[in-house]
């Protein structure tokens, strides 16, 4: 019995030992498998992220190259660089073709080659004759080369020459930087001017204001601008605005900071203005100099405040009273130049205002005081606040169509579209849905069929059922 027991014990022991070794091996195998799967998942995730980043970079290079190519070809000087432009065009075509084949690394290389060539051409042309460039553009801003040039869409960094024209549409604004003088012209909506650099006088004049509103921000050197009947000279380190109605002989000059001089071109009479002073000129006649109220001090909310619309849909703005003010003007905008305002009130009797919040985004606000004579004083430095939401929007009150902006690059019958809509909106291109990122960005490739003028229809739809549609046409060759 004992030997049998002994053998059984020995057998059981071997069995247990075998079983124990097997469990350890299985555990080790499972651990290795899990780590392998996790590693593979991380690798695949990284590869996808890297591919998407490379694709975005390729698209940015192709889009920027196409835009710069159009800008250069609009200038008469481009005729001296036709061979370089053709090489850049060929490289851009290779980049677009690589994009459609999902060969993103090759697209980046070709796109960078194209952009490098164009930037070199731009530098040569720019140093040959441009006097200014668009520092920022918002809305519908156009420029034309000389008297007979076609008005083209303006973009930041576009160079401007002596004799060019600039105009802004409604709810649009632009900043133009004159490099040699280090002066910035700020144009508000519905304005038109001609760049006309005149260095013959004691102070430089950089343009002729046809109509609208412009502010001159000078640095270490003086600057100036003309109207059909006057000349405005702005001292260094000053901020001075000029406003003239279309077809009018009346203009208004306001000094927010520094000093300025206005001279009548008809009789040579001048008027000197100091800080917070204003004068109106009708033809050759100056009105009295008016002292303007100082800018109000903004109190609440603090600059860069954040508001959660899911917690509250109200925001109170508050500022200090200004001595002698009859009322206040309040502007709330998404534009740094306040060219397109969500609120533009000029009848605030008190020093507080409560806003109803119904849209997400970052806003700027500022206040100015009216003097007892009705003159609008100097605007305060703007503050910002951000409206955010993590749960909902008041969709039942949302009747505004979603925003929709996109750019399109075409190579043969392949269209690559990159754009942005409001967060949460859906995008369809020619009735086919495309992926939209959390911030509203989208990137899609569309294969076009047919011949002749073929439409590319992009529709943005928000959660409240509002729609925005934009249509572009592409000319496809027969066959």
PyMOL commands that set and color helices and strands:
alter all, ss='L'
color gray80, all
select helices_A, chain A and resi 2-73+76-100+104-129+395-397
alter helices_A, ss='H'
color red, helices_A
select strands_A, chain A and resi 130-138+141-144+152-153+159-161+165-168+173-178+183-187+191-198+205-217+223-226+230-234+239-244+250-257+260-264+270-273+277-282+285-286+290-291+298-300+305-308+314-319+327-333+341-348+352-356+361-370+383-388+404-411+414-421+426-429+432-434+441-447+452-461+467-476
alter strands_A, ss='S'
color yellow, strands_A
deselect
rebuild
show_as cartoon
